[in-house]
Amino acid sequence: MEDSRSYLWIKVIILTCLMAGFFPRANANLTALYLATDWLRIQQAPDGSWGADQAKFISTSETVTALRASGLYDDSYYQGITWLENHGAPNLDYQSRSIAELSRHGDDVSSALFTINSAQDTVSGNSGGWGVSDQYAGAAIDTALVLQAFDAAAYPGAISNAIQYLKISQGTGNEAGWKASNDGVMDVISTALVVRALAPLEATYPLDIPSMLDNAGAALITHVPTTASTLQIAHTILALHKAGRQSAYVNALVQELIFRQGINGDWESNIYVTSVAVQAMAAVDGIDAANLTSSVTLPDRNLRKTMNLALGKNIMDQIKVADAHRLTNLSISSGVPVSDVTGLGYAVNLKSLSISGTTLTNLGFLVGMTQLESLVLNNDGLFSLSSSDIAGLVNLKTLDLSYQFTSISDLAALANLPSLQTVNLSGNGRLYYEFWLNRADTDGDGAMDLQEYYAFSRCQRASHRDELRPGWPNHRHKRCQWQYHQI
């Protein structure tokens, strides 16, 4: 009970900071997102589904979408996929949502797509759309969901007819969206879903879709103020962001969405609303991009195991690019020996990386790890440091290259790391001393003159007297900008 109360207070503090604007927007979005996905995973039923009764299909498919969009390919995600695979959807709406996620997972949904394509309305007055079943006339919301399923599966369905149907049924002026029924008024959810469906097709149909999206985007702003329902706000964020429209207004809606988030990470204690909100946050932060859903090639089983354990996943789970991006700390030790670091380079958000007892032929995997602040590479048989490999480590503060045992002959690449504060070269002979001398030689004349020495005197020097250049004062300096460890 005490632990749960502590966890609750942590959430209270985090959300208070979010609302007060103490975090940068990107960090605030991610914090809100992961609080929400934690809440969603807790709501999952033992059979892998979410929601109850008639809401089960839409809640499960949208939650699986939210977890995927957040890069969380964990047990909850796979259990949700399994539930969708084993339960037939009762109508075209639910079927389209399910097919979209199953196709992204890699399931063969070709038969289901053929059936849906065949259900297109071809006989009513404004034909070309899809209804809730093949017995119903076309409706904007069902047509949008079918087009999204086609896009997810890269299926060449009867798309042109659908676009013409949506073009004819679009309203005008402030009502330039789509209705939920033929005799109704513009519906925000239907309009947002149509915008999401049309956005990936804009380049393919440049004569029709750009103006449709422009008009619909303007109408959404009119109909969705910051006082609108949470579900409308979340759908509008997702639609406008996917369409690349009204970015300033999207930012305002995002702030409102974060403000409304509950203490437990949910929105309105509603699985469907929370799932759509999570999708919106993931889209704004770019972590739902298609390139992040591909699998990382990891030939070394121990590297896969180490990364999965750090992610809290099963040791042999498939790792997606989004998974690798979530890693901030990673330690690879001789206890779980790694012989091939292929795939490690996808962990571009690491702040701390330690690799010990592994044979490293090069450091190419470091390219792109610009967030690294601490790097430990000891007892790895490293032969060389390439400037091209480490030039991007602009935030690196601590570097440990101790006990490499092979002679790294050139440390010049370290001279251009602006944040580097601590270097450990223990066990590498006189190498540490040569680097120290080179760094102190600020004018590059190959020798350190008296002026350079006093400018450098903030740094603690090596303690071995026989390592000091003849004529230098033999004392240590406590105020240190750079530290060089003893041999």
C-alpha positions as CSV (number, residue, x, y, z in Angstrom):
1,M,0.0,0.0,0.0
2,E,2.8,2.4,0.9
3,D,4.5,1.7,-2.5
4,S,1.3,2.4,-4.4
5,R,0.8,5.6,-2.5
6,S,4.4,6.7,-3.3
7,Y,3.8,5.9,-7.0
8,L,0.6,8.0,-6.9
9,W,2.5,11.0,-5.5
10,I,5.2,10.6,-8.1
11,K,2.5,10.9,-10.8
12,V,0.9,13.9,-9.0
13,I,4.3,15.7,-9.0
14,I,5.0,14.8,-12.7
15,L,1.6,15.9,-13.9
16,T,1.8,19.1,-11.8
17,C,5.1,19.9,-13.5
18,L,3.6,19.2,-16.9
19,M,0.7,21.6,-16.3
20,A,3.0,24.3,-15.0
21,G,5.2,24.0,-18.0
22,F,8.3,23.1,-16.1
23,F,9.3,20.5,-18.8
24,P,10.2,21.2,-22.4
25,R,7.2,20.4,-24.7
26,A,8.8,17.3,-26.2
27,N,9.6,15.9,-22.7
28,A,6.2,16.8,-21.5
29,N,4.5,14.9,-24.4
30,L,6.6,11.8,-23.8
31,T,6.0,11.8,-20.1
32,A,2.3,12.2,-20.6
33,L,2.4,9.4,-23.2
34,Y,4.2,6.8,-21.1
35,L,2.0,7.5,-18.1
36,A,-1.0,6.8,-20.3
37,T,0.4,3.6,-21.8
38,D,1.1,2.4,-18.3
39,W,-2.5,2.9,-17.4
40,L,-3.7,1.2,-20.6
41,R,-1.7,-1.9,-19.9
42,I,-3.2,-2.2,-16.4
43,Q,-6.7,-2.2,-18.0
44,Q,-6.0,-5.2,-20.2
45,A,-8.2,-8.2,-19.6
46,P,-6.7,-11.7,-19.0
47,D,-7.7,-12.7,-22.5
48,G,-5.7,-9.9,-24.0
49,S,-8.6,-7.6,-24.9
50,W,-9.6,-4.2,-23.7
51,G,-13.1,-2.9,-22.9
52,A,-16.3,-4.8,-22.6
53,D,-19.3,-5.9,-24.7
54,Q,-19.8,-3.9,-27.9
55,A,-16.8,-1.6,-27.1
56,K,-14.3,-4.5,-26.9
57,F,-13.4,-4.5,-30.6
58,I,-12.9,-0.8,-30.9
59,S,-11.1,-0.5,-27.5
60,T,-8.8,-3.4,-28.3
61,S,-7.8,-2.4,-31.8
62,E,-7.3,1.3,-30.8
63,T,-5.2,0.3,-27.8
64,V,-3.0,-2.0,-29.8
65,T,-2.6,0.9,-32.3
66,A,-1.7,3.2,-29.4
67,L,1.0,0.8,-28.0
68,R,2.5,0.3,-31.5
69,A,2.5,4.0,-32.1
70,S,4.3,4.5,-28.8
71,G,7.0,1.9,-29.8
72,L,5.9,-0.4,-27.0
73,Y,6.1,-3.9,-28.5
74,D,5.6,-5.7,-25.2
75,D,3.5,-8.5,-23.8
76,S,0.4,-6.3,-23.8
77,Y,0.8,-5.5,-27.4
78,Y,1.3,-9.1,-28.5
79,Q,-1.6,-10.4,-26.4
80,G,-3.8,-7.7,-28.0
81,I,-2.7,-8.8,-31.4
82,T,-3.4,-12.4,-30.6
83,W,-7.0,-11.5,-29.4
84,L,-7.6,-9.7,-32.7
85,E,-6.3,-12.7,-34.7
86,N,-8.7,-15.0,-32.9
87,H,-11.9,-12.9,-33.0
88,G,-13.9,-12.0,-36.1
89,A,-15.2,-8.4,-36.2
90,P,-19.0,-8.1,-36.4
91,N,-19.0,-5.1,-38.9
92,L,-16.9,-3.3,-41.4
93,D,-15.9,-0.6,-39.0
94,Y,-14.3,-3.0,-36.5
95,Q,-13.0,-5.2,-39.2
96,S,-11.1,-2.3,-40.9
97,R,-9.5,-1.2,-37.6
98,S,-8.5,-4.8,-36.8
99,I,-7.1,-5.4,-40.3
100,A,-5.0,-2.3,-40.2
101,E,-3.2,-3.4,-37.0
102,L,-2.9,-7.1,-38.1
103,S,-1.3,-6.1,-41.4
104,R,1.2,-3.9,-39.6
105,H,2.0,-6.8,-37.4
106,G,2.8,-8.9,-40.5
107,D,-0.4,-11.1,-40.7
108,D,-1.7,-12.2,-44.0
109,V,-4.9,-10.2,-44.4
110,S,-5.3,-10.4,-48.1
111,S,-8.5,-12.4,-48.0
112,A,-10.1,-10.0,-45.6
113,L,-9.0,-7.0,-47.7
114,F,-10.6,-8.6,-50.8
115,T,-13.8,-9.1,-49.0
116,I,-13.9,-5.4,-47.8
117,N,-13.0,-4.1,-51.2
118,S,-15.9,-6.1,-52.7
119,A,-18.3,-4.5,-50.2
120,Q,-17.9,-1.1,-51.7
121,D,-21.2,0.7,-52.4
122,T,-21.7,0.8,-56.2
123,V,-25.4,1.2,-56.5
124,S,-26.6,4.1,-54.4
125,G,-26.9,7.7,-55.6
126,N,-23.4,8.7,-54.5
127,S,-21.6,5.4,-54.8
128,G,-17.9,4.7,-54.2
129,G,-17.9,4.6,-50.4
130,W,-18.3,1.9,-47.8
131,G,-21.1,1.5,-45.2
132,V,-21.0,-0.4,-42.0
133,S,-21.7,-3.5,-44.0
134,D,-22.4,-4.4,-47.7
135,Q,-26.1,-3.9,-47.0
136,Y,-25.7,-0.2,-46.2
137,A,-25.0,2.9,-48.3
138,G,-21.6,4.5,-48.1
139,A,-20.7,6.6,-45.0
140,A,-17.7,8.9,-44.6
141,I,-16.5,7.3,-41.4
142,D,-16.6,3.7,-42.7
143,T,-15.0,4.8,-46.0
144,A,-12.2,6.5,-44.1
145,L,-11.5,3.4,-42.0
146,V,-11.4,1.2,-45.1
147,L,-8.9,3.6,-46.8
148,Q,-6.7,3.5,-43.6
149,A,-6.7,-0.3,-43.7
150,F,-5.7,-0.3,-47.4
151,D,-2.9,2.1,-46.6
152,A,-1.6,0.0,-43.7
153,A,-1.5,-3.1,-45.9
154,A,-0.4,-1.2,-49.1
155,Y,-3.5,-2.8,-50.8
156,P,-4.6,-1.4,-54.2
157,G,-8.3,-1.3,-53.6
158,A,-10.9,0.9,-55.3
159,I,-9.4,4.0,-53.9
160,S,-10.2,6.4,-56.8
161,N,-13.9,5.8,-56.5
162,A,-13.7,6.3,-52.7
163,I,-12.0,9.7,-53.2
164,Q,-14.6,10.9,-55.6
165,Y,-17.3,9.8,-53.1
166,L,-15.6,11.8,-50.3
167,K,-15.1,14.8,-52.5
168,I,-18.8,14.9,-53.5
169,S,-20.0,14.4,-49.9
170,Q,-17.7,17.0,-48.4
171,G,-19.4,20.1,-47.0
172,T,-18.5,23.7,-47.8
173,G,-17.3,26.8,-45.8
174,N,-17.2,26.3,-42.1
175,E,-18.9,23.0,-42.6
176,A,-16.3,21.7,-45.0
177,G,-16.0,18.3,-43.2
178,W,-18.1,15.2,-43.4
179,K,-21.3,14.1,-41.8
180,A,-22.0,11.1,-39.7
181,S,-25.3,10.6,-41.5
182,N,-26.7,12.0,-44.7
183,D,-29.2,14.2,-42.9
184,G,-26.9,15.4,-40.1
185,V,-24.4,18.2,-39.6
186,M,-20.6,18.1,-39.9
187,D,-19.2,15.5,-37.5
188,V,-15.8,16.1,-36.0
189,I,-14.8,12.5,-35.5
190,S,-15.8,11.5,-39.1
191,T,-14.0,14.5,-40.5
192,A,-10.8,13.8,-38.5
193,L,-10.8,10.1,-39.7
194,V,-11.3,11.2,-43.3
195,V,-8.5,13.6,-43.1
196,R,-6.2,10.9,-41.7
197,A,-7.3,8.6,-44.5
198,L,-6.6,11.1,-47.2
199,A,-3.3,12.5,-46.0
200,P,-1.1,9.6,-47.2
201,L,-2.8,9.8,-50.6
202,E,-2.2,13.6,-51.2
203,A,0.8,13.2,-53.4
204,T,-0.9,10.5,-55.5
205,Y,-4.0,12.6,-56.1
206,P,-2.8,16.2,-56.3
207,L,-5.8,17.5,-58.2
208,D,-8.3,16.6,-55.5
209,I,-6.9,15.9,-52.1
210,P,-4.9,19.0,-51.2
211,S,-7.9,21.3,-51.4
212,M,-10.0,18.8,-49.6
213,L,-7.5,18.7,-46.7
214,D,-7.1,22.5,-46.6
215,N,-10.9,23.0,-46.3
216,A,-11.4,20.2,-43.8
217,G,-8.5,21.5,-41.7
218,A,-10.0,25.0,-41.5
219,A,-13.4,23.5,-40.6
220,L,-11.9,21.4,-37.8
221,I,-10.4,24.5,-36.2
222,T,-13.9,26.2,-36.3
223,H,-15.6,23.1,-34.7
224,V,-12.9,22.1,-32.2
225,P,-12.0,24.9,-29.8
226,T,-9.9,24.1,-26.7
227,T,-13.1,23.7,-24.8
228,A,-14.2,20.8,-27.1
229,S,-14.4,17.2,-25.8
230,T,-11.2,15.3,-25.1
231,L,-12.0,12.8,-27.8
232,Q,-12.6,15.5,-30.4
233,I,-9.3,17.3,-29.4
234,A,-7.3,14.0,-29.7
235,H,-8.8,13.1,-33.1
236,T,-8.2,16.6,-34.4
237,I,-4.5,16.7,-33.3
238,L,-4.0,13.4,-35.0
239,A,-5.7,14.4,-38.2
240,L,-4.1,17.8,-38.6
241,H,-0.7,16.6,-37.7
242,K,-0.9,13.7,-40.2
243,A,-2.1,16.1,-42.9
244,G,0.6,18.7,-42.1
245,R,-2.0,21.4,-41.5
246,Q,-2.5,24.1,-38.8
247,S,0.6,23.3,-36.8
248,A,0.3,26.3,-34.5
249,Y,-3.3,25.3,-33.5
250,V,-2.1,21.6,-33.0
251,N,0.4,22.8,-30.4
252,A,-2.4,24.6,-28.5
253,L,-4.6,21.5,-28.6
254,V,-1.7,19.4,-27.4
255,Q,-1.2,21.6,-24.3
256,E,-4.9,21.4,-23.5
257,L,-4.7,17.6,-23.9
258,I,-1.8,17.3,-21.5
259,F,-3.6,19.6,-19.0
260,R,-6.7,17.2,-19.0
261,Q,-4.7,14.1,-18.3
262,G,-5.8,12.3,-15.1
263,I,-3.5,11.6,-12.2
264,N,-3.3,7.9,-13.2
265,G,-2.3,8.8,-16.7
266,D,-5.7,8.3,-18.3
267,W,-8.1,10.6,-20.0
268,E,-11.7,10.4,-18.6
269,S,-11.0,6.9,-17.2
270,N,-11.9,5.8,-20.7
271,I,-9.8,3.2,-22.7
272,Y,-10.9,4.4,-26.1
273,V,-10.4,8.1,-25.4
274,T,-7.0,7.4,-23.7
275,S,-5.9,5.3,-26.7
276,V,-6.7,8.0,-29.2
277,A,-4.9,10.6,-27.0
278,V,-1.8,8.4,-26.9
279,Q,-1.8,8.1,-30.7
280,A,-2.0,11.9,-30.9
281,M,0.9,12.4,-28.6
282,A,3.0,9.7,-30.4
283,A,2.3,11.4,-33.7
284,V,3.2,14.8,-32.5
285,D,6.5,13.5,-31.2
286,G,7.3,11.5,-34.3
287,I,7.7,8.2,-32.5
288,D,5.0,6.5,-34.6
289,A,6.9,7.1,-37.9
290,A,6.8,4.1,-40.2
291,N,10.6,3.7,-40.2
292,L,10.5,3.1,-36.4
293,T,8.3,-0.1,-36.8
294,S,10.9,-2.1,-38.7
295,S,12.9,-4.8,-36.8
296,V,16.5,-4.3,-35.8
297,T,18.9,-7.0,-37.1
298,L,20.8,-8.4,-34.0
299,P,22.9,-11.4,-35.1
300,D,24.4,-11.7,-31.6
301,R,21.9,-13.4,-29.3
302,N,23.6,-12.0,-26.2
303,L,23.3,-8.5,-27.4
304,R,19.5,-9.1,-28.1
305,K,19.2,-10.5,-24.6
306,T,21.0,-7.5,-23.0
307,M,18.9,-5.0,-24.9
308,N,15.6,-6.8,-24.1
309,L,16.4,-7.0,-20.4
310,A,17.2,-3.3,-20.4
311,L,13.8,-2.7,-22.1
312,G,11.9,-5.0,-19.6
313,K,11.1,-7.5,-22.4
314,N,11.5,-11.2,-22.8
315,I,15.1,-12.0,-23.6
316,M,14.6,-13.2,-27.2
317,D,11.8,-10.8,-28.2
318,Q,12.0,-9.0,-31.5
319,I,13.4,-5.5,-31.1
320,K,11.9,-2.7,-33.2
321,V,13.7,0.5,-34.1
322,A,11.3,2.3,-31.7
323,D,12.4,-0.1,-28.9
324,A,16.1,0.7,-29.5
325,H,15.3,4.4,-29.4
326,R,13.8,4.0,-25.9
327,L,17.1,2.8,-24.4
328,T,18.9,5.4,-22.3
329,N,21.3,3.2,-20.3
330,L,22.9,0.0,-21.4
331,S,25.7,-2.2,-19.9
332,I,27.3,-5.0,-21.8
333,S,29.7,-7.1,-19.7
334,S,31.9,-10.1,-20.1
335,G,29.4,-12.1,-18.0
336,V,27.1,-12.1,-21.1
337,P,29.8,-11.9,-23.8
338,V,29.0,-10.1,-27.0
339,S,31.0,-10.8,-30.1
340,D,29.0,-8.8,-32.7
341,V,27.5,-5.3,-31.9
342,T,25.6,-5.0,-35.2
343,G,22.3,-3.3,-34.5
344,L,23.5,-1.4,-31.4
345,G,23.8,1.8,-33.4
346,Y,20.0,2.1,-33.4
347,A,20.1,3.0,-29.7
348,V,20.6,6.7,-30.6
349,N,19.1,8.0,-27.3
350,L,21.6,6.3,-25.0
351,K,23.0,8.6,-22.3
352,S,25.2,5.9,-20.7
353,L,26.9,3.0,-22.5
354,S,29.3,0.5,-20.9
355,I,31.0,-2.3,-22.9
356,S,33.5,-4.5,-21.1
357,G,35.3,-7.7,-22.2
358,T,34.1,-7.5,-25.8
359,T,36.3,-7.5,-28.9
360,L,35.7,-4.2,-30.7
361,T,37.2,-3.9,-34.1
362,N,35.8,-0.4,-34.6
363,L,33.5,2.2,-33.0
364,G,31.2,2.8,-36.0
365,F,28.1,2.0,-33.9
366,L,28.7,5.3,-32.0
367,V,27.8,7.4,-35.0
368,G,24.5,9.0,-34.2
369,M,24.7,8.5,-30.4
370,T,24.8,12.3,-29.8
371,Q,23.1,12.0,-26.4
372,L,25.8,10.0,-24.8
373,E,27.2,11.5,-21.6
374,S,29.1,8.5,-20.3
375,L,31.0,5.9,-22.4
376,V,33.0,3.0,-20.9
377,L,35.0,0.8,-23.3
378,N,37.4,-1.2,-21.2
379,N,39.2,-4.5,-21.8
380,D,37.8,-4.6,-25.3
381,G,41.0,-5.0,-27.4
382,L,40.3,-1.6,-29.1
383,F,43.0,-0.7,-31.6
384,S,42.0,2.8,-32.8
385,L,39.8,5.8,-32.3
386,S,38.5,7.3,-35.5
387,S,37.4,10.9,-35.6
388,S,34.5,10.0,-37.8
389,D,33.2,7.5,-35.2
390,I,33.2,9.8,-32.2
391,A,32.9,13.3,-33.7
392,G,29.2,13.4,-33.0
393,L,29.6,12.8,-29.2
394,V,29.1,16.4,-28.4
395,N,27.5,15.7,-25.0
396,L,30.1,13.2,-23.8
397,K,31.4,14.1,-20.4
398,T,33.1,10.9,-19.1
399,L,35.2,8.5,-21.2
400,D,36.8,5.3,-19.8
401,L,39.2,3.6,-22.2
402,S,41.1,1.7,-19.5
403,Y,42.9,-1.6,-19.9
404,Q,42.5,-2.0,-23.7
405,F,45.9,-3.9,-23.7
406,T,46.4,-3.1,-27.3
407,S,48.2,0.1,-28.0
408,I,45.8,2.8,-29.1
409,S,48.3,5.0,-30.9
410,D,46.3,8.2,-31.5
411,L,44.0,10.0,-29.3
412,A,43.8,13.2,-31.4
413,A,40.1,12.5,-32.1
414,L,39.3,13.3,-28.4
415,A,40.5,16.9,-28.8
416,N,37.3,18.0,-30.5
417,L,34.8,16.7,-28.0
418,P,33.6,19.9,-26.4
419,S,31.9,18.5,-23.2
420,L,34.6,16.0,-22.2
421,Q,35.6,16.4,-18.6
422,T,36.9,13.1,-17.4
423,V,39.2,10.6,-19.2
424,N,40.4,7.3,-17.7
425,L,43.3,5.8,-19.6
426,S,44.5,3.5,-16.8
427,G,46.3,0.4,-17.9
428,N,47.5,1.9,-21.2
429,G,51.1,2.8,-20.4
430,R,52.2,6.4,-21.1
431,L,49.3,7.0,-23.4
432,Y,47.3,9.0,-20.9
433,Y,50.3,11.3,-20.4
434,E,50.8,12.0,-24.1
435,F,47.1,12.9,-24.5
436,W,47.4,15.3,-21.5
437,L,50.4,17.0,-23.1
438,N,48.6,17.4,-26.4
439,R,45.5,18.9,-24.8
440,A,47.6,21.4,-22.9
441,D,49.4,22.6,-26.0
442,T,46.7,25.1,-27.0
443,D,48.6,26.9,-29.7
444,G,49.6,23.6,-31.4
445,D,53.4,24.3,-31.5
446,G,54.2,20.9,-30.1
447,A,55.3,22.2,-26.7
448,M,53.6,23.7,-23.7
449,D,54.9,27.1,-22.8
450,L,54.6,28.9,-19.5
451,Q,51.4,30.8,-20.4
452,E,49.7,27.6,-21.5
453,Y,50.8,25.9,-18.4
454,Y,49.2,28.4,-16.1
455,A,46.0,28.5,-18.3
456,F,45.9,24.7,-17.8
457,S,46.7,24.7,-14.1
458,R,43.1,24.3,-13.1
459,C,43.5,20.6,-14.0
460,Q,44.8,18.0,-11.7
461,R,48.0,16.6,-13.0
462,A,49.4,13.1,-12.9
463,S,50.8,12.2,-9.5
464,H,53.9,10.3,-10.7
465,R,56.8,12.8,-10.5
466,D,58.8,10.9,-13.1
467,E,56.0,11.6,-15.6
468,L,56.4,15.4,-15.3
469,R,58.3,17.3,-17.9
470,P,61.6,18.7,-16.4
471,G,61.3,22.1,-15.0
472,W,57.6,22.0,-14.3
473,P,56.4,22.9,-10.8
474,N,55.8,19.7,-8.8
475,H,52.4,20.4,-7.2
476,R,48.8,19.3,-7.7
477,H,45.9,21.6,-8.4
478,K,42.6,20.9,-6.7
479,R,40.3,23.1,-8.9
480,C,40.1,20.9,-11.9
481,Q,38.4,21.3,-15.2
482,W,39.9,18.1,-16.6
483,Q,40.9,14.9,-14.8
484,Y,43.4,12.4,-15.9
485,H,43.6,9.2,-13.9
486,Q,46.9,7.5,-12.9
487,I,48.4,4.6,-14.7
